[in-house]
Amino acid sequence: MSIRLRCRVLVLAAAGALMIGASQPMAAGSGSRLKDIATLQGVSPVPMVGYGLVVGLNKTGDKRQTIFSTQTLANMLSRFGIAVSAEEMKVENIAAVIVTAELSPYQRNGARVDVVASSIGDARSLQGGTLLPTSLRGPNGDMVALAQGPLSLGGFGGGSGGTSVQVNHLTVGRIPGGAIVQSIPNLPMPTSGVLTFALREPDYSTASRVALAINAHLGTPAARALDPGNISVQVPARFQESVPELMAQLESLQIETDAVARVVINERTGTVVVGGSVRIGAAAVAHGNLSVRITTRLTASQPAPFSSGETVVVPNSRVDVQEGTAKLITMPDGTTLDAVASALNALGASPRDIIAILQALKAAGALRAEIVIL
C-alpha cells in the first residue's frame, strides 16, 4: 500500500502595472457573420412536447410498477374495439416516453421535424422500438405536429444478470424527420419598418461594431445600438417590400466580435480553457513538488522450533522522500495567452497544477480575467 502526498509551492510577485493602455482596444476575436452572433427579435422557434408509447421492445420495456404505460396501451386498444383491463396486462415490450421537438418559425404544413423520445418509466432500453403516432403540442396546448417511426439510439445493449454489455445511453432515442407539421402556430413576424437584432453574447463593443457595419453596408445611418444586447435597424425604403433580401445581405456581414476575458476551469475533469483575450500582469511563478511515498511490506515471523510461540505478520515500512527541482519563471506585463501556455508547459505543470497557478495569479492581482468554475 502506498500513500502519495503532493504539495506545491507557488511564489507570486505582482508588479501592479497596467496590462494594456486604456487607449488601446482589447484584442478582438476573429470575424464572425452577423447570423452567427445575433438573432432577429420577434422570430423564435416553437418548442413542442407530447406523450407517446414505444412498442416492439425485446423485454426491455416498462415493468408492472409503471402503471401509466399499460393504462395507455389499454386506452389505445379500446379505440380499436378491444376491451382489456390495464391491471390484467402483463407486457414487457412497451415503454412510455416524452417526445420533444422544436419547430422553426419558417416551417409550414407538411414539413418534417426531428424528434427525441425519452423514457419516463423504468424501461432498460428503447433499442429496436417504434414510436406510435404521437401528437406534439405547442406552448398554447394546440396540436402542431404528429410524430411516429422507428427510434435510432446510436448505441446497443445485450445480456442479462451479471453478464451484460451496454454502449451509450439506451433510454433516449431520436427519429430524424419523425414529425410532420399539421398546423403552424400563429407566430408574430416583424411587420413594422424596424428590425431588432439580439446578440447571443451581449457586449457594448460588439453591438457598436454591428451598427457600424450595417450602416457602412447600407450607406445610411439606419442602425444604432440600443444597449449591449440589441441593435435596431430602420428598414430603408428600397427594402420595404423585400425584407428577406435585406436580411440576406445583413446576415453575411463580417463582424469583429469582442468578449470579456475569461478562464474556464472544471476541477472535476482537470479541464482548463483560457480565452484569447486573457492577459497577465508582471509576475514571477515558482513551481515545485514534494512527493512522500510510504511502502509497507508484510512479512511472516516464525517462532523457534518446539516453542510455544505463534506465527505473526510483521509490517515493514519504508519511507522515500523526493523533492522536485523548483523553477522560477517571470512573466512581463501584458503577457499573452501563448506566452502563458509556454511558461506553464516549461514548468511541467499538469492541468491541476495550472488550475492552482491561475487561481493564485488571480489572488495576486496579476490575472486580468474572470475565472469561471464549472
N, C-alpha and C positions, 0 to 999 in steps of 0.2 A: 504494500500500500504506500502511496506517495502523496504528499501534500505540497502544492506549489503556492508560494506567496510571492506576489509580484508588486513592486512599488515603483512609482515614477517620481522623478524629480524634475520639476518644471521651474525654471528661473526666468522670470519675465521682467523686462525693464522697458516701460513705455516712455517714449520721448516727448509726447504731448504735442507734436507738430501736426498741422493740418495735412490730410492725405491728398487733397486736391484743392486748388484755389477755387474760391466761390464763384469767380467769373467763368470758370470752365464747366461745361455741362457734364453730367455723369455719362460714363461710357454707355452708349445705347446698344441694344441688341441688333441683330440682323433685320433687314427689311421684311415686313410681312404684308400680305394682302389685306385689304380692309375687311373682306369677307371672313378672314380667319381670326380677327381680333374683335369684331363687333357684330351685333345682330340688329335687325330692324325692329324697332318697338312697334307693338300692336299686332305682330305676327309671331305666333309661337306654336310649337307642336301641341297636340292634344293627347294626354295620357288616357289609355283605355285599360279596363280591367274586367275580368269575368271569372265565373266559377264553372269548372268543367270536370269531365270524367275521362280518365285514360284507361283503355281496355287492352287486352292481349298480352298482359304481363305473365311471365313464367313463374308463378307462385312467389312473386316478389312484391305484391301489392299490399294494400292496407289489410290489417288484421281485424279481428272482431271488435277490438276496443275502439276502433274508429267507426263510429256508428253512422256518420253522415254520408260516407261513401256508399254503403249498402242502401241507405234510405234514398239516395239519389238514383241508384240503379232501379229500385222498386218503383219510384215515381216515373221513371222513363219507360219501364216495361208496362206500366198501367196505361200509358198512352197508346201502346200497341195492342191493348186488349188482354194483357197477361197480368193477372192479379196474383202477386206473390208478396207475402209479408216480409218486411225487412228483417224481422227477428228470426225468420226461418232460413235466411240466405246464409250459405257458407261458401264464399268465394275468396280467392286469393290473387286473382288476376286483374283486379281493378284498383285504381288509385284516384282519390280526389285531388284536384290541382287548382291553383290560382293561375289564370292566364293573363299576362300583361303584354302591352304593345304600345307603340307611340305613332300617332298619325301626323304626318306632315301637313301643314296648313294649306299646301298647294295640291294635295292629292284629291282625286274626285271618285265618284262612284265607279266601282269595278276595279279600282287599284288594289294591288296586293301589298300586304304589310307583314313583316316578320313578327312572330310572336314567341314568347317564352312561357313555358309551363313549369310551375314549381309545386312539388308535392307539399300538401298541408297535413297529411296523416302520418302514419308510421310505415309507409312503404319503404322497402330496402332499395329498390331500383325501378326506374322507368324504362329500362332498356327493352327495346322491341315493342313499346307501347304505341297506341294510336289514339289521338285525341278525338273524342266525339264532337259533333258540331256544338260550338260554344258561342254564346252571344257576348260581345265585348261592348261595354258601355262607357260613355264619356263622363266628365265631371258632373253634368246635369242629370245623369241617370238614363238618358236616351240611348237606345242601341245604335251603335255606329258601324260595327263590322261583325262578321261571322267567321270564326276560326275552326279549323279541323285539319287532320292529317297526321302522318307518322312523325314521331319525335326523333331528333338527332341529338345524341348525348355527347359525342366526342370522347367517349370512354367505354369501358366494358367491365363486367364483373362476373365471377363464377365461383362455384364451390359452395360449401355449407359447413356449419360447425367450426371446428378448429382449422380446417383446411379451406381457404378461400383466397381469392385474389381480386383486387379492385384497382382500376386505373381511372383517375379523375373523379369528378363528382357525378353520382348516378341518380340523384333525385331532382335534377333540373334539366329540362330538355328544351330544344329550340326547333321551331318549324319555319324554315325560310319561305317567305311568301305564303304563310299558312292562313292568313286572314284576308277576306275580301271585303272591301268597304261597301257598305249598303246604303248609308245615309250620312252625308257630310254634315258636321255641325255648322251652325251659323257663326262664322268667325269674323270679328271686326277687322276689316282691312283698311289701311290708310287711304282715306278719300280726300283729305284736305290737301292744300298746296305745300304742306310742311312734312318732311320726313325726319325722324329722330333715330339716330344710331346709338346703341348702348354698348359700351366697351365691356368685354368679358372681365378684364382686369382694370378697374378704374385707376387713372393716373392723369395728373394735370398736364404733364409734358406730352404724353401720347395724345390726349384729347386736343391739345392745341395744334399738334402736328397733323392730326386728321383734318381739322378745319382748314389749315393752310393748304394741305394737299388738294382738298376738294375745291377750294377757291381758285387755286392755280390751274386746275383742270377745266373748270367751268368758265374761268375768265371773269367772274363776278364775285363779289363778297356775299355769296349765298349761304355759307356755312359759318357757324360760330359755336364755340364750346360753352354749353350751359353750366356744366360742373365737371368734376373729374371723370364722370362715367357716361355723359350724354352729350351728343353733338346734334344740333338741329340744322337742317338743310332746307332752304326755301327753293321749291321746285321752279326752275326757270320756265318762262312762257313757252319756249320751244319744246319742252318735255311734258307739258300739262296733259297731253293726250297719249303720251308714251312713257309712263313712269318705269315700266320694265326695262326699256332701253337705257334710261338714266341709271337704273340700278346696275345694269350690266357693265356700264362704264365705270361706276364708282367702286364696284366690288373688286376690280383688278388693280386699283391704285396701291402702290407700294408705300407703306408707312414705316418710318423708323420708330420702333417701339421703345419704351423705357419702363423700368420697373424698380421697385425697392430692392436694394441689395440684401439677399437672404442666404443663410446657411441652413440647410435642412438636415436634421440628424434623426436617425432611427436607431436607438440604442439596442433594441431587441435583436436587430439583424446586423448591426455594425455598419450601417449604410450612412455615408456622408456625401451630400451633394452641395457643392459650392457654386453659387451663381457667378456669372461672368463679370458683374459689376462690383464684386467684393474687393475691397482694398484693405491693406494692413498698414497701420501706423508704424513708426520706428520702434522696433522691439528686438530683444535677444531671447532665444529659446534654447534651453539646455534640456536634453532628454537622456535619461539613463534608466537602468533597471537593476534590481536586486532579486535574484532567484534563490530561494532556500528549498532544497529537496531533502526530505526525510524518508529514508528507505528502511523498512522493517522486514527482517528475515526471521522466520520461526525455525528453531532447531529443537531437537529432542534431547533431553538429558536423561541418560540411562543410569540406574543405580548400580552399585557394585554387586558382583555375583553373590548369591546366597545371603543377601542382605534383606532387610525388611523395607527398603525404600521403594518408591513408586516412580514410574516414568512420567516426567513432566515436560511441557513445552515451554521453552525459554525464548522470549523475543530479543533479538539483537538488532539494535537501531543504529543507523549510520546517517550522519548529517553532512550534506555538501552545500557549501555556500558559494555562489558565483555572482559576481557583480559586473554588469556590462560597462563598457567604456562610454562615459558620458561625452556628448558632443555639444558644442555651443555654436549656434548659427545666428547671425544677425540679419535682420530684415530692415532695409531702409524705408523711409516714409514713402507711402504711395505704392507699395509692393502690389503687383497684380496677382491674379489667380495662378498663372503659370509659374511665377516665382515661388508662390506659397506651396504649390504642389511639388515643385522640385526640391524645395527646402525640406519639406516633411518626408519625402522619399529618401533624401540624403540621410536623414536621421534614422532611417529604417523603422519608421513608426507604422504600427498596424492601424487598421481602421479605428479600433477602440482607443488607441493612443492618440490618434488625430482628433477624436471627439474630445478627449481631455485637454489637448493642447488648444483647440479652438475655444472651448469654454473658458480656459484660463486667459487666453488673449482677450476675450470679451470682458472678463472681470477686470483685466488690467487696463481697459480702455483703448487697446491697440486695434481691436477688430471693429471696423466701421460697417457693421452689417447686423441685420436682425437674425437671431437664432430661432429656428422653428424646430421643436422636438415632436416627432410623431409618436 
